[in-house]
Amino acid sequence: MFTHSAGQNPRHPWSQITAMLRQLRSEKFKKVLLIGLLFIVVPSFVVFYGWQGGGGAEASEAVSKPAKIKFGPMDKVEITATDLSNARRMLRMKYNNYERMTGNQVDPAAIEKIMEPLDLINAAIDQKIWENLAHEKGIYVSLDDAMRDITAQFPDPRQRGFLVQNLMEQGLNFDQFVFLTRMSMQEDLARQTIASSARASFFEAWLEYARRNEKLVAEFVRFNVSDFAPKVEVTDEKLAAYFKENAEEFTIPDQVKFRYILANKGDLRTSVTVTDDDVTSYYNGNQDAYRVPPAVEVRQILINIAAPRPDESEDAQTSAVQVAQVQAREIYNRVAKGEDFATVATSATQETFFPPRQTAKQDPATSLTAEDPNTTAGGYLGFIAENDAKTFYGDDWTSAVFNAQEGDIIAPLNIGRAFAIVRVMGRKESVVQPLDTVRNMVVERVKDEKTQPLFEALKDEMEEKSTSIPDLAKLAEATSQTVKTTEKVNKNSEFIPGIGLIGNFQDALSILERGGRSDMLADDNRVLIVELQEDFPSHIPPMDEVRAEVERSYREKMGREDARKAAEAVKAKATTPDTLRTAVADANLTTTVSSDFVRDGYASALGPVVDFSSTIDGLKDNQIEMSSLGDKENPTGFVVWFIASRTAPSRADYAKALDKIVPELSMRKANVLMQEYLRDRRKELGDRIEIHKAYRK
């Protein structure tokens, strides 16, 4: 059975990181790993098998068992329609988790791309492979385990309410979500048995950190197309010839004009009246939403653990922890025996970076406030909220301090980067903010709640009347709305002035024909009915209609050629920095020295060099390079340049970044291992994976 070991000897934090990777105990690593899994391992069948179209929705309905896998003589697994549905739901759930964990929105079209029948079959096969591995390793996750995980992720009942609402919108019930969560947890644990062997060394971490953070300075001369384009000679004959040769570039796409009725929820909101009774009633019924978390007032002495050198042995790292622990214990014994905590903290604490404090209460011992940058004097940190404490000092610190009594001095706590000795000076229990403090927020929430029924009623009215009133103007009159007309717009435009972003309405609008009207369309904030008034087929216009655009395009093309020739002429003469400067001076130009930059970015003065990262990785000192700027096919300019100096990052900064770099590099290795496992397992199973012929290429 897959279990977590309990208990561990004190070790250096960086050594702990790698140990935790081996034991799968690092939550930070798991989170980073999960984000990587979502886009690298989940669609791993894409990496190894490509996007394979075929079959279509009709095939998926016609075939009840799209695939079979024979893991062993007595171990035969069939992929059913239910498995395909679960694969679809799992993929959606993982992308939703990715959005929630990272704040990054995923393109819905990208999600739909992996929903093709054969792709779902491959996803289901991968899930069965992970399930088989879980079985071999004795890994089992129960529905109770899944429920505990969901409760931990959504501790607030209101959060769980929003979750259920969101599931309903996706066509899922809560029981299905619990089942999918169980599958996902078990699958992730199986993956981690492969990923756990991924371990980045400190040397690898140093090479990666140095590569990313080496400060570079470039010397360069730039040839911008915009400087050459105005000097291009233009005649009617040249433009006519250019237009004839490139006429298709000036094609005007299919365009349309729409008539429409649009009702916005925001417009209804302005008509809502909120009374004092409304505000009071909502506040009294939802006080937990306005609760301030508990906080403690503390003094603290922090003894840092010396950061390791990349070449340092594990014994030396463990010794650094022990040295800091002994020092912290000695200081704790002094204050525990009655020595003044503030006095000891002033001379002993090594804390230089502080969490957010709730108040600026003055420390009576030092006449300093918790907002003062010199708060190391006396070790006074003021009041720290529970959620801030967890973020800044970790769960162990938070649990010990928030469960202590006023006046307690807490023995040294290992918080990873240091040992903390804490004295609890005071407490603030969790309280509900007074109504006067949060009145504006409550008013806005009440407005939202009063607006929603009006919006739903409007949708119902529009839907009912739109089916019986075919004329758009009469429908507008019957619903107290207004008919508006768009300007000429591209038919497949994603944004239409007056209507806004088209979003999920795109399909409905794209199939309209002249005089045709859409059904009622609605999203969270809009109700829309659209009629296609006029359509204008794609065509190549006469040159006179687009002369300005033709001239701009011609100047840009010829200016690009002139800029390229000028850059090549300088580059041809430059073999060293000195000969580059001479060639530039001969062209009546001067070189520029950039400010320092790192290779994963770019020098702002240098410009957006195409393939910058790969170019600079292979560039030697004083090697003259010519690069395109902007777009590879149609550059906005060219730059001739070389690296004038390099400055390595400090080892101290590297040590501070270790806790981020080691998990990231380990994640990369883990992703490779998991991809290789799927590839090798599929290869090993070979023709024992049988996909129904309806889905084969």
C-alpha positions in Angstrom: 0.0 0.0 0.0 1.3 3.5 -0.8 1.8 5.3 2.5 3.6 8.4 3.9 6.3 7.9 6.4 5.9 9.7 9.7 8.8 11.4 11.4 12.1 12.5 10.1 15.4 13.6 11.6 16.3 17.3 11.3 18.1 17.9 8.0 19.0 20.9 6.0 15.9 22.3 4.1 17.5 21.9 0.7 18.3 18.3 1.5 14.8 17.9 2.8 13.5 19.0 -0.6 15.1 16.2 -2.4 14.2 13.8 0.3 10.6 14.9 0.1 10.7 14.4 -3.6 11.7 10.8 -3.1 9.0 10.3 -0.4 6.4 12.3 -2.3 5.9 14.6 0.8 6.4 18.0 -0.7 3.0 19.7 -1.3 4.6 22.5 -3.2 6.2 20.0 -5.5 3.0 18.1 -5.9 1.2 21.3 -6.9 3.9 22.2 -9.5 3.9 18.7 -10.7 0.1 18.6 -11.1 0.2 21.8 -13.2 2.8 20.1 -15.4 0.8 16.9 -15.6 -2.3 18.7 -16.9 -0.7 19.7 -20.1 2.1 17.3 -20.5 1.0 13.9 -19.2 -2.8 14.2 -19.5 -2.6 14.6 -23.3 0.5 12.4 -23.5 -1.2 10.4 -26.2 -1.0 13.5 -28.4 2.8 13.6 -27.9 3.3 10.0 -28.9 0.4 9.3 -31.2 -0.5 12.7 -32.7 -3.9 14.3 -33.1 -5.8 11.5 -34.8 -9.2 12.3 -36.3 -11.6 9.6 -37.2 -14.8 8.0 -36.3 -16.7 11.0 -35.2 -19.6 11.3 -32.8 -21.6 8.8 -34.7 -19.0 6.1 -34.3 -18.7 6.7 -30.6 -22.4 6.1 -30.2 -22.4 3.0 -32.4 -19.6 1.2 -30.7 -20.2 0.2 -27.1 -16.7 -1.1 -26.4 -14.3 1.1 -28.4 -11.1 -0.6 -27.1 -9.7 -3.6 -25.1 -6.5 -4.0 -23.2 -5.0 -7.4 -22.1 -2.6 -6.7 -19.3 -2.2 -10.4 -18.5 -3.6 -13.8 -19.2 -6.4 -13.3 -16.7 -6.5 -9.5 -16.7 -8.5 -8.2 -19.6 -9.9 -4.6 -19.5 -12.5 -3.2 -21.8 -12.9 0.5 -22.6 -16.6 1.3 -22.5 -18.7 4.3 -23.4 -18.7 5.1 -19.6 -14.9 5.2 -19.7 -14.9 7.6 -22.6 -17.4 9.8 -20.6 -15.1 9.6 -17.6 -12.1 10.5 -19.7 -13.9 13.5 -21.0 -14.9 14.6 -17.6 -11.5 13.9 -16.1 -9.9 16.1 -18.8 -12.3 18.9 -18.2 -11.8 18.6 -14.4 -8.1 18.8 -14.7 -8.2 21.8 -17.0 -10.6 23.5 -14.5 -8.2 22.7 -11.7 -5.3 24.2 -13.7 -7.3 27.4 -14.1 -8.2 27.5 -10.4 -4.6 26.8 -9.3 -2.8 29.1 -11.7 -5.3 31.8 -12.6 -4.6 31.2 -16.3 -7.6 30.8 -18.6 -7.6 27.8 -21.0 -8.8 28.3 -24.5 -12.1 26.4 -24.7 -11.3 25.5 -28.3 -8.1 23.8 -27.1 -10.1 21.7 -24.7 -12.6 20.7 -27.4 -9.6 19.6 -29.6 -8.9 16.8 -27.2 -12.5 15.7 -27.2 -12.4 13.8 -30.5 -13.5 10.2 -30.1 -10.1 8.6 -30.8 -8.3 11.1 -28.6 -10.7 10.2 -25.8 -10.1 6.5 -26.3 -6.3 7.1 -26.0 -7.0 9.1 -22.8 -9.1 6.3 -21.5 -6.3 3.8 -22.3 -3.8 5.9 -20.5 -6.1 6.0 -17.5 -6.4 2.2 -17.5 -2.6 1.9 -17.7 -2.3 4.2 -14.6 -5.0 2.2 -12.9 -3.1 -1.0 -13.6 0.0 0.5 -12.2 -1.9 1.6 -9.0 -3.1 -2.0 -8.7 0.4 -3.4 -9.0 1.7 -0.9 -6.4 -1.1 -1.6 -3.9 -2.4 2.0 -4.3 -6.1 2.4 -3.4 -8.1 5.6 -2.9 -11.5 5.2 -1.4 -14.6 7.5 -1.9 -14.1 8.6 1.7 -10.5 9.7 0.8 -11.9 11.6 -2.1 -14.5 13.3 0.1 -11.8 14.4 2.6 -9.8 15.8 -0.3 -12.8 17.8 -1.6 -13.6 19.1 1.9 -10.0 20.2 2.3 -10.1 22.0 -1.1 -13.5 23.6 -0.4 -13.6 24.1 3.4 -16.3 26.8 3.3 -19.8 25.5 2.8 -20.5 28.4 0.4 -17.5 27.3 -1.7 -19.1 23.8 -1.8 -22.3 25.4 -2.9 -20.7 27.2 -5.7 -18.9 23.9 -6.6 -22.3 22.0 -6.9 -23.7 24.9 -9.0 -20.7 24.7 -11.3 -21.0 20.9 -11.6 -24.6 21.3 -12.6 -23.6 23.7 -15.3 -21.2 21.0 -16.6 -23.9 18.3 -16.5 -22.4 16.5 -13.5 -23.9 15.7 -10.1 -21.8 15.7 -6.9 -21.6 11.8 -6.7 -20.0 11.8 -10.1 -17.6 14.5 -9.1 -16.6 12.4 -6.0 -16.0 9.4 -8.2 -13.9 11.4 -10.7 -11.9 12.9 -7.8 -11.2 9.4 -6.5 -10.0 8.3 -10.0 -7.9 11.4 -10.3 -6.3 11.0 -6.8 -5.5 7.3 -7.5 -4.1 8.1 -10.9 -1.9 10.9 -9.5 -0.5 8.6 -6.8 0.3 6.0 -9.5 2.0 8.6 -11.5 4.0 9.8 -8.5 5.5 6.3 -8.1 7.2 7.0 -11.4 7.8 10.7 -10.8 9.3 10.1 -7.3 12.6 8.9 -8.8 13.1 12.3 -10.5 15.7 14.2 -8.6 17.5 17.3 -9.6 21.0 17.7 -8.2 22.3 21.0 -6.7 24.8 21.2 -9.6 22.0 20.9 -12.1 20.1 23.6 -10.2 23.1 25.9 -10.2 23.6 25.5 -14.0 20.0 26.3 -14.6 20.0 29.3 -12.2 23.2 30.6 -13.7 21.8 30.2 -17.2 18.6 32.1 -16.3 20.2 34.9 -14.1 23.6 35.6 -15.7 23.6 39.4 -16.4 24.5 40.1 -20.0 25.3 43.4 -21.8 25.1 43.7 -25.6 26.5 46.2 -28.0 24.6 46.6 -31.2 23.4 48.6 -34.1 19.8 48.3 -35.3 18.2 48.7 -38.7 14.5 49.3 -38.4 12.2 48.8 -41.3 10.2 51.9 -40.2 13.4 54.0 -40.8 13.8 52.7 -44.4 10.2 52.5 -45.5 9.6 56.3 -45.9 12.7 56.5 -48.1 11.3 54.0 -50.7 10.6 55.5 -54.1 6.9 55.0 -55.0 5.4 55.5 -58.5 1.9 54.5 -59.9 3.6 52.0 -62.1 5.4 50.3 -59.2 2.2 50.2 -57.1 0.1 48.8 -60.0 2.6 46.0 -60.6 2.8 45.3 -56.8 -0.9 45.1 -56.5 -1.3 42.8 -59.5 1.3 40.5 -58.1 -0.1 40.5 -54.6 -3.8 41.1 -55.2 -4.9 38.3 -52.9 -3.3 40.0 -49.9 -5.8 42.8 -50.2 -8.9 40.5 -50.3 -11.8 41.8 -48.3 -13.3 38.8 -46.4 -17.0 37.9 -46.2 -18.7 40.7 -44.3 -22.2 41.2 -42.9 -24.5 43.8 -41.3 -26.6 42.6 -38.4 -29.8 44.0 -36.8 -30.1 42.9 -33.2 -31.9 43.3 -29.8 -29.5 43.3 -26.9 -30.4 43.4 -23.2 -27.6 43.6 -20.6 -27.9 42.6 -17.0 -26.0 45.7 -16.0 -28.8 47.9 -17.4 -31.3 46.1 -15.2 -29.0 46.6 -12.2 -29.4 50.4 -12.4 -33.2 50.0 -11.8 -32.8 48.1 -8.6 -33.5 49.8 -5.3 -31.8 48.6 -2.1 -33.3 49.6 1.2 -31.7 49.7 4.6 -33.8 46.6 5.6 -32.5 44.8 2.5 -28.9 45.5 3.6 -29.5 44.6 7.3 -31.3 41.3 6.3 -28.6 40.2 3.9 -25.8 41.1 6.4 -27.5 39.2 9.2 -27.9 36.1 7.1 -24.4 36.1 5.7 -22.1 37.3 8.5 -19.5 34.6 7.9 -18.7 36.3 4.5 -17.5 39.4 6.4 -15.6 37.6 9.2 -12.0 38.7 10.0 -9.7 35.7 10.7 -8.0 35.4 14.1 -4.7 37.0 14.7 -1.9 36.8 17.3 0.5 39.5 18.5 4.0 38.1 18.7 7.6 38.8 19.2 10.0 36.5 17.4 13.7 35.6 17.3 14.7 34.0 14.0 17.9 32.0 13.6 18.7 31.4 9.9 20.0 28.1 8.6 23.1 28.7 6.5 22.3 28.3 2.8 24.3 25.4 1.2 26.9 25.6 -1.5 26.1 23.6 -4.6 29.1 21.3 -4.0 28.4 20.8 -0.3 27.9 17.3 1.0 24.7 16.2 2.6 26.5 15.8 6.0 27.6 19.4 5.8 24.1 20.5 5.1 22.8 18.5 8.0 25.5 20.1 10.2 24.2 23.6 9.2 20.8 22.7 10.5 22.2 21.3 13.7 24.3 24.5 14.3 21.3 26.7 13.9 19.2 24.4 16.1 21.8 24.5 18.9 22.0 28.3 18.7 18.2 28.6 18.8 18.0 26.2 21.7 20.5 28.2 23.7 18.6 31.5 23.1 15.3 29.8 24.0 16.8 28.6 27.3 17.8 32.2 28.1 14.4 33.7 27.5 12.6 30.7 29.1 14.6 31.3 32.3 13.4 34.9 32.5 15.9 37.0 30.4 14.0 39.8 28.6 12.7 38.6 25.3 12.8 42.0 23.6 16.4 42.6 24.7 17.6 39.2 23.5 15.7 39.6 20.2 17.2 43.0 19.4 20.7 41.5 19.5 20.0 37.9 18.3 17.3 37.8 15.7 18.3 37.5 12.0 14.9 38.1 10.5 15.0 40.7 7.7 11.8 40.0 5.7 8.5 40.4 7.5 4.9 39.2 6.9 2.0 41.7 6.6 0.9 43.0 9.9 -2.7 44.0 10.7 -2.0 47.0 12.8 0.7 49.6 13.5 0.5 49.2 17.2 3.5 50.7 19.0 5.8 48.3 20.7 6.0 49.5 24.3 9.5 48.1 24.8 11.1 49.8 21.8 8.8 52.7 20.8 8.7 51.2 17.3 5.7 50.1 15.4 5.1 46.9 13.5 5.2 48.9 10.3 8.7 50.2 11.1 11.4 48.7 8.8 13.6 48.3 12.0 11.2 45.9 13.6 14.0 43.5 14.3 14.6 45.6 17.4 12.7 43.7 20.1 11.6 41.1 17.6 8.1 42.8 17.6 6.0 41.7 14.7 2.6 43.1 15.8 -0.6 41.2 15.0 -0.4 38.5 12.2 -3.5 37.0 10.7 -3.8 33.2 10.6 -3.9 33.0 6.8 -0.9 35.3 6.5 1.0 33.2 9.1 0.4 30.0 7.1 1.6 31.6 3.9 4.7 33.1 5.5 5.8 30.7 8.2 4.0 27.4 7.4 1.5 25.2 9.0 3.7 24.0 12.0 4.4 27.6 13.1 0.8 28.6 12.7 -0.5 25.6 14.6 1.9 26.1 17.5 1.5 29.9 17.8 -2.3 30.0 17.4 -2.8 27.2 19.9 -0.5 28.8 22.5 -1.7 31.0 25.4 -0.9 34.7 25.9 2.5 34.9 27.5 3.8 31.5 26.2 7.3 31.3 24.8 7.4 28.6 22.1 10.5 26.4 21.8 12.4 26.6 18.5 10.3 25.7 15.4 12.0 24.6 12.2 10.3 26.5 9.5 12.6 25.3 6.7 14.8 28.3 6.2 15.3 29.1 9.9 14.4 28.2 13.5 11.8 30.5 15.1 11.4 31.3 18.8 8.1 33.0 19.4 6.5 34.8 22.3 2.8 35.2 22.2 1.8 38.6 23.5 -1.8 38.9 22.7 -4.7 37.4 20.6 -7.5 38.7 18.5 -10.3 36.2 18.0 -12.1 35.9 14.7 -14.8 38.6 14.5 -17.5 39.7 12.1 -16.9 43.2 10.7 -19.6 45.7 11.7 -22.2 46.5 9.0 -21.0 50.1 8.7 -17.6 48.8 7.7 -18.8 46.5 5.0 -22.0 48.3 4.0 -20.9 49.1 0.4 -20.0 45.5 -0.2 -23.3 44.3 1.1 -25.2 46.8 -1.0 -23.5 45.6 -4.1 -24.2 42.0 -3.2 -27.9 42.7 -2.6 -28.1 44.5 -6.0 -26.6 41.4 -7.6 -29.2 39.2 -5.9 -32.1 41.5 -6.8 -30.9 41.8 -10.4 -30.6 38.1 -11.2 -34.4 37.4 -11.0 -35.1 40.3 -13.2 -32.6 39.0 -15.7 -34.1 35.5 -15.6 -37.5 37.0 -16.1 -36.3 39.0 -19.1 -34.8 35.9 -20.6 -38.0 33.9 -20.2 -40.0 36.8 -21.8 -37.6 37.1 -24.7 -37.6 33.4 -25.3 -41.4 33.0 -25.1 -42.1 36.0 -27.4 -39.3 35.4 -29.9 -41.0 32.1 -30.9 -44.3 33.8 -31.7 -43.2 37.2 -33.1 -41.1 36.7 -36.2 -40.6 40.4 -36.9 -37.6 41.9 -35.0 -39.0 45.4 -34.7 -42.3 44.1 -33.3 -40.5 41.8 -30.9 -38.5 44.8 -29.6 -41.7 46.7 -29.1 -43.4 43.8 -27.3 -40.4 43.5 -24.9 -39.7 47.2 -24.5 -36.3 46.8 -26.2 -34.6 48.6 -29.1 -33.5 47.3 -32.5 -30.0 48.4 -33.4 -27.8 47.8 -36.5 -24.1 47.1 -36.7 -21.7 48.6 -39.1 -20.3 46.3 -41.8 -18.2 43.7 -39.9 -16.2 40.6 -40.9 -18.6 37.6 -40.8 -16.5 35.5 -38.4 -15.4 38.4 -36.2 -14.9 37.6 -32.5 -15.9 41.1 -31.5 -18.8 43.2 -32.9 -19.1 46.9 -31.8 -22.3 47.3 -29.9 -22.6 43.6 -29.1 -19.2 42.9 -27.7 -17.2 39.7 -27.6 -19.2 37.0 -29.4 -17.9 34.0 -27.5 -20.3 31.1 -27.4 -22.7 32.9 -29.8 -20.2 32.4 -32.7 -21.7 29.2 -34.1 -25.2 30.6 -34.0 -24.2 33.7 -35.9 -22.0 32.0 -38.5 -24.9 29.9 -39.9 -27.3 32.8 -40.4 -28.3 33.6 -44.0 -29.6 36.9 -45.3 -32.9 37.7 -43.6 -32.4 34.8 -41.1 -32.8 35.3 -37.4 -31.2 33.5 -34.5 -32.9 32.0 -31.6 -32.6 33.8 -28.3 -28.9 33.7 -27.3 -27.9 34.2 -23.7 -24.9 34.2 -21.4 -24.4 35.2 -17.8 -24.8 38.9 -18.6 -26.6 39.3 -22.0 -29.7 38.3 -23.9 -29.3 38.6 -27.7 -31.4 38.1 -30.8 -29.7 38.7 -34.1 -30.9 39.1 -37.7 -28.6 39.0 -40.7 -29.6 42.2 -42.6 -27.0 42.2 -45.4 -24.1 40.0 -46.5 -21.1 41.0 -48.7 -19.2 38.2 -50.3 -15.4 38.1 -50.2 -13.8 39.9 -53.1 -10.6 41.6 -54.3 -11.4 45.4 -54.5 -10.1 47.7 -57.3 -6.7 49.1 -56.4 -8.0 52.6 -56.0 -10.2 51.5 -53.1 -7.2 50.2 -51.2 -4.4 52.4 -52.6 -3.3 53.6 -49.2 -3.0 50.0 -47.9 -1.2 48.9 -51.1 1.3 51.8 -50.7 1.9 51.0 -47.1 2.5 47.3 -47.9 4.8 48.1 -50.7 6.9 50.6 -48.7 7.1 48.0 -45.9 8.3 45.2 -48.2 10.9 47.3 -50.0 12.0 49.0 -46.7 12.5 45.5 -45.2 14.8 44.6 -48.1 16.7 47.8 -47.8 17.1 47.3 -44.0 18.3 43.7 -44.6 20.9 44.8 -47.2 22.2 47.5 -44.9 22.5 45.1 -41.9 24.2 42.5 -44.1 26.7 45.1 -45.4 27.8 46.0 -41.9 27.8 42.3 -40.7 30.1 41.4 -43.7 32.7 43.8 -42.6 32.5 42.9 -38.9 34.5 40.0 -37.5 35.4 41.6 -34.1 33.8 44.3 -31.9 36.4 46.8 -33.2 35.7 46.1 -36.9 31.9 46.3 -36.1 32.4 49.7 -34.7 34.4 50.8 -37.7 31.8 49.4 -40.2 29.0 51.2 -38.3 31.0 54.5 -38.3 31.6 54.1 -42.1 27.8 53.9 -42.5 27.4 57.1 -40.4 25.8 55.2 -37.6 26.8 54.4 -34.0 26.6 51.3 -31.8 24.6 51.3 -28.6 25.4 49.5 -25.4 22.4 47.9 -23.7 21.6 47.9 -20.0 22.1 44.4 -18.5 19.5 41.7 -19.1 19.0 38.0 -18.6 18.8 35.4 -21.4 15.2 34.3 -20.8 14.2 37.9 -21.4 15.7 40.3 -23.9 17.4 43.6 -23.8 14.7 46.2 -24.3 17.1 48.4 -26.3 18.2 45.4 -28.5 14.6 44.7 -29.5 12.5 41.5 -29.8 15.1 39.3 -31.4 13.6 36.2 -33.1 14.6 32.9 -31.3 16.4 35.0 -28.8 16.9 32.4 -26.1 18.3 29.7 -28.5 20.5 32.3 -30.3 22.0 33.6 -27.1 22.6 30.1 -25.7 25.0 29.4 -28.6 26.6 32.9 -28.7 30.2 33.2 -27.7 31.8 36.4 -26.2 32.5 39.0 -28.9 30.9 36.8 -31.6 29.2 39.1 -34.1 25.6 38.1 -34.8 22.9 39.3 -37.1 19.3 38.7 -36.0 15.8 39.5 -37.2 13.5 41.5 -35.0 9.8 40.8 -34.4 8.3 38.3 -36.9 10.5 35.6 -38.5 8.8 35.8 -41.9 8.3 39.6 -42.0 10.8 41.2 -39.6 10.2 44.7 -38.3 14.0 45.2 -38.5 17.4 43.7 -38.1 20.1 44.0 -35.4 23.9 43.3 -35.6 25.2 42.7 -32.2 27.5 40.9 -29.8 27.7 40.1 -26.1 30.0 42.7 -24.5 30.1 41.4 -21.0 28.7 38.7 -18.7 28.2 38.8 -14.9 27.5 35.5 -13.1 24.7 35.6 -10.4 25.7 35.4 -6.7 25.8 32.1 -4.9 23.8 33.7 -2.0 20.9 34.5 -4.4 21.2 31.0 -5.9 20.8 29.5 -2.4 17.6 31.6 -1.8 16.1 30.3 -5.1 16.9 26.7 -4.5 13.5 25.9 -3.1 11.9 26.9 -6.4 14.4 25.6 -8.9 14.9 22.1 -7.5 11.2 21.3 -7.6 10.9 22.8 -11.1 13.8 20.8 -12.5 12.5 17.7 -10.7 9.1 18.3 -12.3 10.7 18.4 -15.8 12.4 15.1 -15.1 9.2 13.7 -13.7 7.3 14.7 -16.8 9.8 13.0 -19.0 9.8 9.8 -16.9 6.0 9.6 -17.0 5.8 10.2 -20.7 8.5 7.5 -21.2 6.6 5.1 -18.9 3.4 5.5 -21.0 5.3 5.1 -24.2 7.2 2.1 -23.0 4.1 0.5 -21.5 2.1 1.0 -24.7 5.0 -0.5 -26.7 5.2 -3.5 -24.3 1.4 -4.1 -24.5 1.6 -3.8 -28.3 -1.2 -5.6 -30.1 -2.8 -6.4 -26.7 -4.2 -2.9 -27.0 -7.0 -3.4 -29.5 -8.9 -0.3 -30.8 -12.1 -0.9 -32.6 -11.7 -0.5 -36.4 -14.3 2.3 -36.5 -11.7 4.5 -34.8 -8.6 3.5 -36.7 -7.0 5.7 -39.3 
